[in-house]
Amino acid sequence: DVRGNNLTGTIPENIGNCTSFEIL
C-alpha cells in the first residue's frame, strides 16, 4: 500500500514501499 508514501515524508512501513517513497 502507499500509507507511508505521503507529502509529510514518512518512511514506508514495508520495504517494498521504499521504491515508491523515493519516487515521490
Steps between C-alpha positions, in 0.01 A plus 500: 500500500604865494420593859865593552511697176372845591604865473622499860788278395416214736717190459299210348419215741568234237838465326314460171363852542848655517519511121171686472603733781821595321305581181284745692 
